[in-house]
Amino acid sequence: MNEVEAIKKRHSVRNYKPDKIEPDKIAQLKAKIDELNKDGNLHLQLIENAGNTYNKLLNRFMGLSTAPSVIACVGKDSETLEERVGYYGEKLVIFAQTLGLNTCWAGTFNRKNIGADIREGEKLVISIAIGYGQNQGTMHKSKDVSTISQAPKNSPDWFNKGVELALLAPTALNQQKFLIKLNDDETVDFIDKKGPFSKVDMGIVKCHFEIGASL
Ligand SMILES: Cc1cc2nc3c(=O)[nH]c(=O)nc-3n(C[C@H](O)[C@H](O)[C@H](O)COP(=O)(O)O)c2cc1C
């Protein structure tokens, strides 16, 4: 399965089988995390036993009942941390999907129970539930291309493909509060229309757009 196929197959999964992720896949995930941490100057961590991370009533209310494992998205606090977490975290989510695993970005979780290694000056931004889903999730409702993008007439194929994959990106509360603008000089601006976790969303959207635009 390539990245585009994984993007098309991925949906948030909120109910998981109790099965642990196999050791060879754990090793592949850890190797990918090392690579992404270097590229993004982050401290993403795979916590094999999610324990009580998703055991709060609030999570059940949101529909995320449990998960066998979790990725703690940690990094040195900075202006760009949230967006980098979104960008590199989504690369990991797509990679996990190619391994046949399911995921769910989760801003609501038990921060005390996650058991992340958070060093001096670092911040825990968000979690990603990971494991084998009891189902594959469902396709989210989407805004129109014309609502989330702006381009001169006859926009190039690479831009249209980028926008198409950006619409498949997971966003907090499915808010899709972003605008992708193609300028006359063929540069692209990403505009954050602001909402909860919209900086993380922006990184996720850029990751998807780049993959689409480079096809
Ligand atoms: C930054 C972020 C935070 C999220 N937080 C939660 C959460 O706390 N609980 C939850 O059940 N889903 C959460 N989600 C999942 C979104 O609800 C989901 O991505 C959106 O509804 C689109 O659906 P899809 O991921 O299946 O495409 C979050 C997603 C993102 C990107």
The ligand as an SDF file (V2000), in Angstrom:
LIG
                    3D

 31 33  0  0  0  0  0  0  0  0999 V2000
   -5.9220   17.6420   16.1440 C   0  0  0  0  0  0  0  0  0  0  0  0
   -7.0170   16.6070   16.2460 C   0  0  0  0  0  0  0  0  0  0  0  0
   -7.6170   16.3150   17.4690 C   0  0  0  0  0  0  0  0  0  0  0  0
   -8.6000   15.3200   17.5630 C   0  0  0  0  0  0  0  0  0  0  0  0
   -9.1380   15.0100   18.7880 N   0  0  0  0  0  0  0  0  0  0  0  0
  -10.0560   13.9960   18.8820 C   0  0  0  0  0  0  0  0  0  0  0  0
  -10.5470   13.5780   20.1640 C   0  0  0  0  0  0  0  0  0  0  0  0
  -10.1640   14.1030   21.2120 O   0  0  0  0  0  0  0  0  0  0  0  0
  -11.4370   12.5410   20.2110 N   0  0  0  0  0  0  0  0  0  0  0  0
  -11.8700   11.9230   19.0750 C   0  0  0  0  0  0  0  0  0  0  0  0
  -12.6710   10.9890   19.1900 O   0  0  0  0  0  0  0  0  0  0  0  0
  -11.4300   12.3060   17.8320 N   0  0  0  0  0  0  0  0  0  0  0  0
  -10.5260   13.3060   17.7200 C   0  0  0  0  0  0  0  0  0  0  0  0
  -10.0250   13.6710   16.4830 N   0  0  0  0  0  0  0  0  0  0  0  0
  -10.4720   12.9750   15.2690 C   0  0  0  0  0  0  0  0  0  0  0  0
  -11.4080   13.8510   14.4160 C   0  0  0  0  0  0  0  0  0  0  0  0
  -12.6690   13.9170   15.0330 O   0  0  0  0  0  0  0  0  0  0  0  0
  -11.4760   13.2590   13.0010 C   0  0  0  0  0  0  0  0  0  0  0  0
  -10.2140   13.3510   12.4200 O   0  0  0  0  0  0  0  0  0  0  0  0
  -12.4850   13.9900   12.1070 C   0  0  0  0  0  0  0  0  0  0  0  0
  -13.7950   13.7960   12.5710 O   0  0  0  0  0  0  0  0  0  0  0  0
  -12.3850   13.5080   10.6600 C   0  0  0  0  0  0  0  0  0  0  0  0
  -12.6260   12.1300   10.5580 O   0  0  0  0  0  0  0  0  0  0  0  0
  -11.5610   11.1210    9.9630 P   0  0  0  0  0  0  0  0  0  0  0  0
  -10.2920   11.2280   10.8150 O   0  0  0  0  0  0  0  0  0  0  0  0
  -12.2230    9.7800   10.0840 O   0  0  0  0  0  0  0  0  0  0  0  0
  -11.2590   11.5080    8.5580 O   0  0  0  0  0  0  0  0  0  0  0  0
   -9.0300   14.6520   16.3890 C   0  0  0  0  0  0  0  0  0  0  0  0
   -8.4210   14.9600   15.1560 C   0  0  0  0  0  0  0  0  0  0  0  0
   -7.4150   15.9160   15.0780 C   0  0  0  0  0  0  0  0  0  0  0  0
   -6.7610   16.1780   13.7610 C   0  0  0  0  0  0  0  0  0  0  0  0
  1  2  1  0
  2  3  1  0
  2 30  2  0
  3  4  2  0
  4  5  1  0
  4 28  1  0
  5  6  2  0
  6  7  1  0
  6 13  1  0
  7  8  2  0
  7  9  1  0
  9 10  1  0
 10 11  2  0
 10 12  1  0
 12 13  2  0
 13 14  1  0
 14 15  1  0
 14 28  1  0
 15 16  1  0
 16 17  1  0
 16 18  1  0
 18 19  1  0
 18 20  1  0
 20 21  1  0
 20 22  1  0
 22 23  1  0
 23 24  1  0
 24 25  2  0
 24 26  1  0
 24 27  1  0
 28 29  2  0
 29 30  1  0
 30 31  1  0
M  END
$$$$
